[in-house]
């Protein structure tokens, strides 16, 4: 197997991040057959399965992507816990607000409201203990539902989510006639 193709695919998997790359996409980019693309992806998967790598290549529903190995997760939690005193970014606060007001809520619903992807932000918030999985939706694909944790409540000094400010009701001010 050609090392250059492995190097290219490795770099592409890093670039595409959480979106991952399918076998047809890989084949089209490299201008090779799907069989060859699958062999390249499988070889990368094999190489990254070695213990001396902190990441691995996984195939989730036909989409190959890099993920950290399970042994890394406790260390990631410690890393994010040590940064707990640091303030949250604007995107973290937006994501938390959506979850707090809409919980339980799916990743797709959060992304529809924010207008940007939030997979990495959800992982960071989970690692910091501010949100958790709350089961699965009955929607097609049974997506994961998210909710805030007691750690969130403590961090924001809330006894109940009823203490959150009321959201304005914009529907009262809407009019069908834009030029009134």
Backbone as JSON Lines, residues from 0, in Angstrom:
{"i":0,"aa":"X","n":[0.84,-1.18,0.0],"ca":[0.0,0.0,0.0],"c":[0.88,1.24,0.0]}
{"i":1,"aa":"X","n":[0.54,2.2,-0.77],"ca":[1.35,3.39,-0.95],"c":[1.31,4.27,0.3]}
{"i":2,"aa":"X","n":[2.49,4.62,0.83],"ca":[2.58,5.44,2.04],"c":[2.01,6.83,1.84]}
{"i":3,"aa":"X","n":[2.16,7.37,0.62],"ca":[1.64,8.71,0.36],"c":[0.12,8.75,0.53]}
{"i":4,"aa":"X","n":[-0.57,7.73,0.05],"ca":[-2.03,7.67,0.18],"c":[-2.42,7.57,1.65]}
{"i":5,"aa":"X","n":[-1.69,6.78,2.42],"ca":[-1.97,6.67,3.85],"c":[-1.77,8.01,4.55]}
{"i":6,"aa":"X","n":[-0.71,8.71,4.21],"ca":[-0.43,10.01,4.79],"c":[-1.52,11.01,4.44]}
{"i":7,"aa":"X","n":[-1.95,11.01,3.2],"ca":[-2.99,11.94,2.75],"c":[-4.3,11.67,3.49]}
{"i":8,"aa":"X","n":[-4.68,10.41,3.55],"ca":[-5.95,10.06,4.21],"c":[-5.87,10.37,5.7]}
{"i":9,"aa":"X","n":[-4.72,10.12,6.32],"ca":[-4.54,10.45,7.73],"c":[-4.77,11.96,7.95]}
{"i":10,"aa":"X","n":[-4.17,12.77,7.12],"ca":[-4.35,14.22,7.22],"c":[-5.79,14.65,6.98]}
{"i":11,"aa":"X","n":[-6.42,14.01,6.01],"ca":[-7.83,14.35,5.72],"c":[-8.74,13.96,6.87]}
{"i":12,"aa":"X","n":[-8.5,12.81,7.49],"ca":[-9.3,12.41,8.65],"c":[-9.15,13.41,9.79]}
{"i":13,"aa":"X","n":[-7.95,13.92,9.96],"ca":[-7.73,14.94,10.99],"c":[-8.51,16.21,10.66]}
{"i":14,"aa":"X","n":[-8.47,16.62,9.42],"ca":[-9.13,17.86,8.99],"c":[-10.65,17.76,9.11]}
{"i":15,"aa":"X","n":[-11.23,16.64,8.67],"ca":[-12.7,16.53,8.68],"c":[-13.25,16.36,10.08]}
{"i":16,"aa":"X","n":[-12.43,15.95,11.04],"ca":[-12.85,15.88,12.43],"c":[-14.06,15.0,12.66]}
{"i":17,"aa":"X","n":[-15.04,15.54,13.38],"ca":[-16.21,14.76,13.77],"c":[-17.09,14.35,12.61]}
{"i":18,"aa":"X","n":[-17.0,15.05,11.5],"ca":[-17.83,14.7,10.35],"c":[-17.41,13.36,9.75]}
{"i":19,"aa":"X","n":[-16.12,13.07,9.85],"ca":[-15.62,11.82,9.3],"c":[-15.58,11.83,7.78]}
{"i":20,"aa":"X","n":[-15.12,10.72,7.23],"ca":[-15.01,10.59,5.78],"c":[-15.49,9.2,5.39]}
{"i":21,"aa":"X","n":[-16.3,9.13,4.35],"ca":[-16.83,7.86,3.87],"c":[-15.87,7.25,2.86]}
{"i":22,"aa":"X","n":[-16.07,5.97,2.59],"ca":[-15.25,5.29,1.59],"c":[-15.42,5.95,0.22]}
{"i":23,"aa":"X","n":[-16.66,6.26,-0.22],"ca":[-16.8,6.93,-1.52],"c":[-16.09,8.29,-1.57]}
{"i":24,"aa":"X","n":[-16.13,9.05,-0.49],"ca":[-15.43,10.34,-0.46],"c":[-13.92,10.12,-0.59]}
{"i":25,"aa":"X","n":[-13.41,9.16,0.15],"ca":[-11.98,8.86,0.1],"c":[-11.57,8.43,-1.31]}
{"i":26,"aa":"X","n":[-12.37,7.56,-1.91],"ca":[-12.07,7.09,-3.26],"c":[-12.07,8.25,-4.26]}
{"i":27,"aa":"X","n":[-13.04,9.15,-4.14],"ca":[-13.13,10.28,-5.07],"c":[-11.94,11.23,-4.92]}
{"i":28,"aa":"X","n":[-11.55,11.5,-3.68],"ca":[-10.44,12.43,-3.43],"c":[-9.13,11.86,-3.95]}
{"i":29,"aa":"X","n":[-8.9,10.56,-3.71],"ca":[-7.65,9.93,-4.12],"c":[-7.68,9.44,-5.56]}
{"i":30,"aa":"X","n":[-8.87,9.46,-6.16],"ca":[-9.06,8.96,-7.52],"c":[-8.63,7.49,-7.61]}
{"i":31,"aa":"X","n":[-9.18,6.7,-6.65],"ca":[-8.94,5.26,-6.62],"c":[-10.28,4.55,-6.5]}
{"i":32,"aa":"X","n":[-10.27,3.24,-6.6],"ca":[-11.5,2.47,-6.45],"c":[-11.95,2.5,-4.99]}
{"i":33,"aa":"X","n":[-13.23,2.22,-4.78],"ca":[-13.74,2.16,-3.41],"c":[-13.07,1.03,-2.64]}
{"i":34,"aa":"X","n":[-12.75,-0.05,-3.33],"ca":[-12.07,-1.17,-2.69],"c":[-10.7,-0.72,-2.16]}
{"i":35,"aa":"X","n":[-9.96,0.03,-3.0],"ca":[-8.64,0.53,-2.59],"c":[-8.79,1.54,-1.43]}
{"i":36,"aa":"X","n":[-9.79,2.4,-1.52],"ca":[-10.02,3.38,-0.45],"c":[-10.31,2.66,0.87]}
{"i":37,"aa":"X","n":[-11.13,1.62,0.83],"ca":[-11.44,0.85,2.04],"c":[-10.17,0.2,2.6]}
{"i":38,"aa":"X","n":[-9.3,-0.3,1.71],"ca":[-8.05,-0.92,2.16],"c":[-7.18,0.11,2.88]}
{"i":39,"aa":"X","n":[-7.13,1.32,2.34],"ca":[-6.32,2.39,2.95],"c":[-6.89,2.74,4.32]}
{"i":40,"aa":"X","n":[-8.2,2.92,4.4],"ca":[-8.83,3.26,5.68],"c":[-8.66,2.13,6.69]}
{"i":41,"aa":"X","n":[-8.79,0.9,6.24],"ca":[-8.6,-0.25,7.13],"c":[-7.17,-0.35,7.63]}
{"i":42,"aa":"X","n":[-6.2,-0.03,6.76],"ca":[-4.8,-0.06,7.17],"c":[-4.53,1.02,8.22]}
{"i":43,"aa":"X","n":[-5.1,2.22,8.04],"ca":[-4.94,3.26,9.05],"c":[-5.57,2.82,10.37]}
{"i":44,"aa":"X","n":[-6.72,2.19,10.27],"ca":[-7.4,1.68,11.45],"c":[-6.49,0.67,12.18]}
{"i":45,"aa":"X","n":[-5.89,-0.2,11.43],"ca":[-4.99,-1.2,12.01],"c":[-3.79,-0.54,12.68]}
{"i":46,"aa":"X","n":[-3.17,0.42,11.99],"ca":[-1.98,1.08,12.53],"c":[-2.28,1.84,13.82]}
{"i":47,"aa":"X","n":[-3.4,2.52,13.86],"ca":[-3.74,3.31,15.04],"c":[-4.3,2.46,16.18]}
{"i":48,"aa":"X","n":[-4.52,1.19,15.94],"ca":[-4.98,0.32,17.03],"c":[-3.83,-0.04,17.98]}
{"i":49,"aa":"X","n":[-2.59,0.22,17.58],"ca":[-1.43,-0.07,18.41],"c":[-1.49,0.74,19.71]}
{"i":50,"aa":"X","n":[-0.99,0.16,20.79],"ca":[-1.06,0.79,22.11],"c":[-0.29,2.1,22.23]}
{"i":51,"aa":"X","n":[0.69,2.34,21.38],"ca":[1.5,3.55,21.51],"c":[0.82,4.78,20.9]}
{"i":52,"aa":"X","n":[-0.4,4.66,20.4],"ca":[-1.16,5.79,19.89],"c":[-2.28,6.15,20.87]}
{"i":53,"aa":"X","n":[-2.51,7.42,21.06],"ca":[-3.6,7.87,21.93],"c":[-4.91,8.01,21.19]}
{"i":54,"aa":"X","n":[-4.86,7.87,19.88],"ca":[-6.06,7.98,19.06],"c":[-6.23,6.69,18.29]}
{"i":55,"aa":"X","n":[-7.44,6.52,17.77],"ca":[-7.71,5.39,16.9],"c":[-8.64,5.85,15.78]}
{"i":56,"aa":"X","n":[-8.66,5.08,14.71],"ca":[-9.56,5.35,13.59],"c":[-10.74,4.4,13.76]}
{"i":57,"aa":"X","n":[-11.95,4.98,13.8],"ca":[-13.15,4.16,13.97],"c":[-14.06,4.34,12.76]}
{"i":58,"aa":"X","n":[-14.92,3.38,12.56],"ca":[-15.91,3.42,11.48],"c":[-17.28,3.47,12.13]}
{"i":59,"aa":"X","n":[-17.9,4.65,12.14],"ca":[-19.24,4.83,12.68],"c":[-20.21,4.97,11.52]}
{"i":60,"aa":"X","n":[-20.95,3.93,11.25],"ca":[-21.96,3.97,10.2],"c":[-21.4,4.31,8.84]}
{"i":61,"aa":"X","n":[-20.22,3.8,8.52],"ca":[-19.64,4.05,7.21],"c":[-18.83,5.33,7.13]}
{"i":62,"aa":"X","n":[-18.69,6.05,8.23],"ca":[-17.91,7.27,8.27],"c":[-16.69,7.05,9.18]}
{"i":63,"aa":"X","n":[-15.51,7.14,8.59],"ca":[-14.28,6.93,9.34],"c":[-13.84,8.24,9.97]}
{"i":64,"aa":"X","n":[-13.37,8.17,11.23],"ca":[-12.92,9.38,11.92],"c":[-11.94,9.01,13.02]}
{"i":65,"aa":"X","n":[-11.18,10.01,13.47],"ca":[-10.29,9.86,14.6],"c":[-11.07,10.09,15.89]}
{"i":66,"aa":"X","n":[-10.81,9.27,16.88],"ca":[-11.32,9.49,18.24],"c":[-10.21,9.15,19.22]}
{"i":67,"aa":"X","n":[-10.28,9.72,20.41],"ca":[-9.29,9.37,21.42],"c":[-9.65,8.0,21.98]}
{"i":68,"aa":"X","n":[-8.64,7.26,22.38],"ca":[-8.86,5.94,22.95],"c":[-9.5,6.08,24.33]}
{"i":69,"aa":"X","n":[-10.21,5.05,24.75],"ca":[-10.93,5.06,26.02],"c":[-10.0,5.36,27.2]}
{"i":70,"aa":"X","n":[-8.76,4.9,27.14],"ca":[-7.83,5.13,28.25],"c":[-7.51,6.61,28.45]}
{"i":71,"aa":"X","n":[-7.78,7.43,27.44],"ca":[-7.48,8.87,27.51],"c":[-8.57,9.62,28.29]}
{"i":72,"aa":"X","n":[-9.79,9.11,28.3],"ca":[-10.93,9.83,28.85],"c":[-10.76,10.29,30.3]}
{"i":73,"aa":"X","n":[-10.25,9.46,31.22],"ca":[-10.07,9.97,32.59],"c":[-9.09,11.15,32.65]}
{"i":74,"aa":"X","n":[-8.08,11.12,31.79],"ca":[-7.11,12.21,31.77],"c":[-7.72,13.48,31.17]}
{"i":75,"aa":"X","n":[-8.59,13.29,30.19],"ca":[-9.28,14.45,29.6],"c":[-10.19,15.08,30.65]}
{"i":76,"aa":"X","n":[-10.85,14.25,31.45],"ca":[-11.71,14.78,32.51],"c":[-10.88,15.58,33.51]}
{"i":77,"aa":"X","n":[-9.69,15.07,33.87],"ca":[-8.82,15.8,34.79],"c":[-8.36,17.11,34.16]}
{"i":78,"aa":"X","n":[-8.04,17.07,32.88],"ca":[-7.6,18.28,32.18],"c":[-8.69,19.34,32.22]}
{"i":79,"aa":"X","n":[-9.91,18.94,31.88],"ca":[-11.0,19.9,31.86],"c":[-11.41,20.31,33.27]}
{"i":80,"aa":"X","n":[-11.26,19.42,34.23],"ca":[-11.58,19.75,35.62],"c":[-10.61,20.79,36.15]}
{"i":81,"aa":"X","n":[-9.34,20.7,35.75],"ca":[-8.35,21.67,36.21],"c":[-8.6,23.04,35.6]}
{"i":82,"aa":"X","n":[-9.31,23.07,34.48],"ca":[-9.63,24.34,33.82],"c":[-11.0,24.84,34.24]}
{"i":83,"aa":"X","n":[-11.61,24.18,35.25],"ca":[-12.98,24.51,35.65],"c":[-13.1,25.95,36.13]}
{"i":84,"aa":"X","n":[-12.06,26.45,36.78],"ca":[-12.14,27.82,37.29],"c":[-12.11,28.84,36.15]}
{"i":85,"aa":"X","n":[-11.61,28.42,35.01],"ca":[-11.58,29.32,33.86],"c":[-13.01,29.6,33.41]}
{"i":86,"aa":"X","n":[-13.22,30.78,32.89],"ca":[-14.56,31.13,32.44],"c":[-14.92,30.33,31.19]}
{"i":87,"aa":"X","n":[-16.2,30.19,30.97],"ca":[-16.69,29.46,29.8],"c":[-16.71,30.38,28.59]}
{"i":88,"aa":"X","n":[-16.45,29.82,27.43],"ca":[-16.49,30.59,26.19],"c":[-17.94,30.95,25.86]}
{"i":89,"aa":"X","n":[-18.09,31.88,24.96],"ca":[-19.43,32.29,24.52],"c":[-20.18,31.1,23.92]}
{"i":90,"aa":"X","n":[-19.5,30.29,23.12],"ca":[-20.17,29.14,22.5],"c":[-20.57,28.11,23.56]}
{"i":91,"aa":"X","n":[-19.74,27.94,24.61],"ca":[-20.09,27.02,25.69],"c":[-21.32,27.52,26.43]}
{"i":92,"aa":"X","n":[-21.36,28.81,26.7],"ca":[-22.53,29.39,27.4],"c":[-23.79,29.28,26.56]}
{"i":93,"aa":"X","n":[-23.67,29.51,25.25],"ca":[-24.84,29.39,24.36],"c":[-25.36,27.95,24.37]}
{"i":94,"aa":"X","n":[-24.44,27.0,24.26],"ca":[-24.82,25.59,24.24],"c":[-25.47,25.19,25.56]}
{"i":95,"aa":"X","n":[-24.87,25.62,26.67],"ca":[-25.45,25.32,27.99],"c":[-26.84,25.93,28.15]}
{"i":96,"aa":"X","n":[-27.02,27.16,27.68],"ca":[-28.32,27.81,27.8],"c":[-29.39,27.05,27.02]}
{"i":97,"aa":"X","n":[-29.05,26.62,25.83],"ca":[-30.01,25.87,25.02],"c":[-30.39,24.58,25.73]}
{"i":98,"aa":"X","n":[-29.4,23.89,26.26],"ca":[-29.68,22.63,26.95],"c":[-30.53,22.89,28.2]}
{"i":99,"aa":"X","n":[-30.17,23.91,28.98],"ca":[-30.91,24.2,30.2],"c":[-32.37,24.54,29.92]}
{"i":100,"aa":"X","n":[-32.64,25.34,28.89],"ca":[-34.0,25.76,28.59],"c":[-34.81,24.69,27.86]}
{"i":101,"aa":"X","n":[-34.15,23.88,27.03],"ca":[-34.87,22.94,26.17],"c":[-34.78,21.48,26.6]}
{"i":102,"aa":"X","n":[-34.02,21.19,27.65],"ca":[-33.74,19.79,28.0],"c":[-35.0,18.97,28.2]}
{"i":103,"aa":"X","n":[-34.91,17.68,27.88],"ca":[-33.81,17.02,27.18],"c":[-33.82,17.4,25.7]}
{"i":104,"aa":"X","n":[-32.63,17.57,25.14],"ca":[-32.5,18.07,23.78],"c":[-31.41,17.29,23.05]}
{"i":105,"aa":"X","n":[-31.58,17.11,21.73],"ca":[-30.59,16.38,20.94],"c":[-29.54,17.33,20.38]}
{"i":106,"aa":"X","n":[-28.42,16.76,19.95],"ca":[-27.35,17.56,19.34],"c":[-27.87,18.31,18.12]}
{"i":107,"aa":"X","n":[-28.69,17.65,17.3],"ca":[-29.21,18.28,16.08],"c":[-30.09,19.49,16.43]}
{"i":108,"aa":"X","n":[-30.91,19.36,17.47],"ca":[-31.75,20.49,17.88],"c":[-30.9,21.66,18.35]}
{"i":109,"aa":"X","n":[-29.83,21.37,19.08],"ca":[-28.92,22.43,19.54],"c":[-28.28,23.11,18.33]}
{"i":110,"aa":"X","n":[-27.82,22.31,17.37],"ca":[-27.17,22.86,16.18],"c":[-28.14,23.69,15.35]}
{"i":111,"aa":"X","n":[-29.41,23.29,15.29],"ca":[-30.4,24.07,14.55],"c":[-30.6,25.44,15.18]}
{"i":112,"aa":"X","n":[-30.58,25.5,16.49],"ca":[-30.76,26.78,17.19],"c":[-29.52,27.64,17.06]}
{"i":113,"aa":"X","n":[-28.33,27.05,17.28],"ca":[-27.08,27.82,17.23],"c":[-26.62,28.11,15.81]}
{"i":114,"aa":"X","n":[-26.98,27.23,14.88],"ca":[-26.56,27.42,13.49],"c":[-25.15,26.94,13.21]}
{"i":115,"aa":"X","n":[-24.53,26.26,14.16],"ca":[-23.18,25.72,13.96],"c":[-23.1,24.35,14.62]}
{"i":116,"aa":"X","n":[-22.13,23.56,14.22],"ca":[-21.92,22.25,14.82],"c":[-21.49,22.38,16.27]}
{"i":117,"aa":"X","n":[-21.87,21.41,17.08],"ca":[-21.55,21.52,18.51],"c":[-21.05,20.22,19.11]}
{"i":118,"aa":"X","n":[-20.65,19.27,18.28],"ca":[-20.23,17.96,18.78],"c":[-19.06,18.09,19.75]}
{"i":119,"aa":"X","n":[-18.04,18.84,19.38],"ca":[-16.87,19.0,20.24],"c":[-17.24,19.75,21.52]}
{"i":120,"aa":"X","n":[-18.1,20.75,21.41],"ca":[-18.52,21.51,22.59],"c":[-19.27,20.61,23.56]}
{"i":121,"aa":"X","n":[-20.12,19.72,23.03],"ca":[-20.85,18.8,23.9],"c":[-19.87,17.89,24.65]}
{"i":122,"aa":"X","n":[-18.84,17.42,23.96],"ca":[-17.84,16.57,24.62],"c":[-17.12,17.33,25.73]}
{"i":123,"aa":"X","n":[-16.77,18.59,25.45],"ca":[-16.07,19.38,26.46],"c":[-16.97,19.63,27.67]}
{"i":124,"aa":"X","n":[-18.23,19.95,27.42],"ca":[-19.15,20.2,28.53],"c":[-19.41,18.93,29.33]}
{"i":125,"aa":"X","n":[-19.45,17.78,28.65],"ca":[-19.6,16.51,29.37],"c":[-18.35,16.22,30.2]}
{"i":126,"aa":"X","n":[-17.18,16.46,29.63],"ca":[-15.93,16.21,30.35],"c":[-15.83,17.11,31.58]}
{"i":127,"aa":"X","n":[-16.39,18.3,31.52],"ca":[-16.39,19.21,32.66],"c":[-17.53,18.92,33.63]}
{"i":128,"aa":"X","n":[-18.37,17.96,33.28],"ca":[-19.44,17.55,34.19],"c":[-20.63,18.49,34.22]}
{"i":129,"aa":"X","n":[-20.75,19.37,33.22],"ca":[-21.86,20.34,33.21],"c":[-23.11,19.8,32.53]}
{"i":130,"aa":"X","n":[-22.94,18.81,31.65],"ca":[-24.08,18.16,31.0],"c":[-23.87,16.66,31.02]}
{"i":131,"aa":"X","n":[-24.95,15.92,30.75],"ca":[-24.85,14.45,30.69],"c":[-25.88,13.95,29.69]}
{"i":132,"aa":"X","n":[-25.68,12.69,29.3],"ca":[-26.65,12.03,28.44],"c":[-27.89,11.71,29.27]}
{"i":133,"aa":"X","n":[-29.06,11.94,28.68],"ca":[-30.32,11.73,29.4],"c":[-31.18,10.71,28.67]}
{"i":134,"aa":"X","n":[-30.56,9.76,28.02],"ca":[-31.31,8.74,27.29],"c":[-31.28,8.99,25.79]}
{"i":135,"aa":"X","n":[-32.25,8.4,25.12],"ca":[-32.34,8.49,23.66],"c":[-33.71,8.97,23.26]}
{"i":136,"aa":"X","n":[-33.76,9.75,22.18],"ca":[-35.01,10.24,21.62],"c":[-35.68,9.11,20.84]}
{"i":137,"aa":"X","n":[-36.98,9.23,20.66],"ca":[-37.71,8.27,19.83],"c":[-37.64,8.63,18.35]}
{"i":138,"aa":"X","n":[-36.98,9.74,18.03],"ca":[-36.84,10.18,16.64],"c":[-36.01,9.15,15.86]}
{"i":139,"aa":"X","n":[-36.11,9.18,14.53],"ca":[-35.33,8.25,13.71],"c":[-33.83,8.35,14.05]}
{"i":140,"aa":"X","n":[-33.21,7.2,14.16],"ca":[-31.79,7.15,14.52],"c":[-31.57,7.15,16.01]}
{"i":141,"aa":"X","n":[-32.62,7.38,16.78],"ca":[-32.58,7.41,18.25],"c":[-31.4,8.23,18.77]}
{"i":142,"aa":"X","n":[-31.39,9.55,18.45],"ca":[-30.27,10.39,18.89],"c":[-30.22,10.54,20.41]}
{"i":143,"aa":"X","n":[-29.04,10.82,20.9],"ca":[-28.81,11.0,22.34],"c":[-29.46,12.31,22.79]}
{"i":144,"aa":"X","n":[-30.09,12.27,23.96],"ca":[-30.65,13.46,24.58],"c":[-29.68,13.97,25.64]}
{"i":145,"aa":"X","n":[-29.58,15.3,25.78],"ca":[-28.68,15.9,26.76],"c":[-29.47,16.73,27.76]}
{"i":146,"aa":"X","n":[-28.93,16.79,28.99],"ca":[-29.51,17.62,30.03],"c":[-28.37,18.15,30.9]}
{"i":147,"aa":"X","n":[-28.66,19.2,31.68],"ca":[-27.65,19.75,32.57],"c":[-27.53,18.88,33.82]}
{"i":148,"aa":"X","n":[-26.42,19.01,34.52],"ca":[-26.13,18.19,35.7],"c":[-26.24,19.03,36.97]}
{"i":149,"aa":"X","n":[-26.08,18.36,38.1],"ca":[-26.03,19.07,39.39],"c":[-24.8,19.99,39.43]}
{"i":150,"aa":"X","n":[-23.73,19.56,38.78],"ca":[-22.52,20.41,38.7],"c":[-22.86,21.73,38.01]}
{"i":151,"aa":"X","n":[-23.68,21.69,36.95],"ca":[-24.14,22.91,36.28],"c":[-24.92,23.76,37.27]}
{"i":152,"aa":"X","n":[-25.85,23.11,37.97],"ca":[-26.69,23.85,38.93],"c":[-25.82,24.51,40.0]}
{"i":153,"aa":"X","n":[-24.82,23.78,40.51],"ca":[-23.92,24.34,41.52],"c":[-23.07,25.47,40.94]}
{"i":154,"aa":"X","n":[-22.56,25.28,39.74],"ca":[-21.7,26.29,39.12],"c":[-22.42,27.61,38.91]}
{"i":155,"aa":"X","n":[-23.71,27.52,38.59],"ca":[-24.48,28.73,38.33],"c":[-25.35,29.12,39.53]}
{"i":156,"aa":"X","n":[-25.11,28.45,40.65],"ca":[-25.81,28.71,41.92],"c":[-27.32,28.7,41.74]}
{"i":157,"aa":"X","n":[-27.82,27.63,41.12],"ca":[-29.25,27.47,40.89],"c":[-29.78,26.34,41.76]}
{"i":158,"aa":"X","n":[-30.94,26.54,42.34],"ca":[-31.59,25.48,43.08],"c":[-32.5,24.71,42.13]}
{"i":159,"aa":"X","n":[-33.1,25.44,41.19],"ca":[-34.02,24.85,40.23],"c":[-33.86,25.57,38.89]}
{"i":160,"aa":"X","n":[-34.2,24.87,37.83],"ca":[-34.16,25.51,36.5],"c":[-35.22,26.59,36.37]}
{"i":161,"aa":"X","n":[-36.19,26.61,37.27],"ca":[-37.22,27.66,37.26],"c":[-36.62,29.02,37.59]}
{"i":162,"aa":"X","n":[-35.41,29.02,38.16],"ca":[-34.73,30.27,38.47],"c":[-34.11,30.93,37.24]}
{"i":163,"aa":"X","n":[-34.05,30.21,36.14],"ca":[-33.52,30.8,34.9],"c":[-34.43,31.94,34.47]}
{"i":164,"aa":"X","n":[-33.88,33.0,33.89],"ca":[-34.72,34.1,33.42],"c":[-35.71,33.62,32.36]}
{"i":165,"aa":"X","n":[-36.89,34.22,32.35],"ca":[-37.89,33.88,31.33],"c":[-37.41,34.37,29.97]}
{"i":166,"aa":"X","n":[-37.63,33.56,28.96],"ca":[-37.29,33.95,27.6],"c":[-38.39,34.87,27.07]}
{"i":167,"aa":"X","n":[-38.04,35.91,26.31],"ca":[-39.07,36.78,25.74],"c":[-39.93,36.01,24.75]}
{"i":168,"aa":"X","n":[-41.2,36.37,24.68],"ca":[-42.12,35.75,23.74],"c":[-42.23,36.66,22.52]}
{"i":169,"aa":"X","n":[-41.49,36.32,21.48],"ca":[-41.46,37.15,20.28],"c":[-42.7,36.96,19.42]}
{"i":170,"aa":"X","n":[-43.46,35.92,19.65],"ca":[-44.63,35.66,18.8],"c":[-45.7,36.71,18.98]}
{"i":171,"aa":"X","n":[-45.75,37.38,20.17],"ca":[-46.76,38.42,20.4],"c":[-46.55,39.63,19.5]}
{"i":172,"aa":"X","n":[-45.3,39.93,19.19],"ca":[-44.98,41.14,18.44],"c":[-44.9,40.92,16.94]}
{"i":173,"aa":"X","n":[-45.04,39.68,16.52],"ca":[-44.92,39.38,15.11],"c":[-46.19,39.78,14.38]}
{"i":174,"aa":"X","n":[-46.01,40.21,13.14],"ca":[-47.15,40.62,12.32],"c":[-46.94,40.04,10.93]}
{"i":175,"aa":"X","n":[-48.04,39.7,10.28],"ca":[-47.95,39.18,8.92],"c":[-47.55,40.29,7.95]}
{"i":176,"aa":"X","n":[-47.89,41.52,8.28],"ca":[-47.59,42.66,7.43],"c":[-46.28,43.28,7.87]}
{"i":177,"aa":"X","n":[-45.24,43.12,7.09],"ca":[-43.93,43.64,7.46],"c":[-43.85,45.16,7.39]}
{"i":178,"aa":"X","n":[-44.74,45.8,6.66],"ca":[-44.65,47.22,6.43],"c":[-45.7,48.01,7.21]}
{"i":179,"aa":"X","n":[-46.22,47.48,8.28],"ca":[-47.23,48.2,9.07],"c":[-46.65,49.42,9.69]}
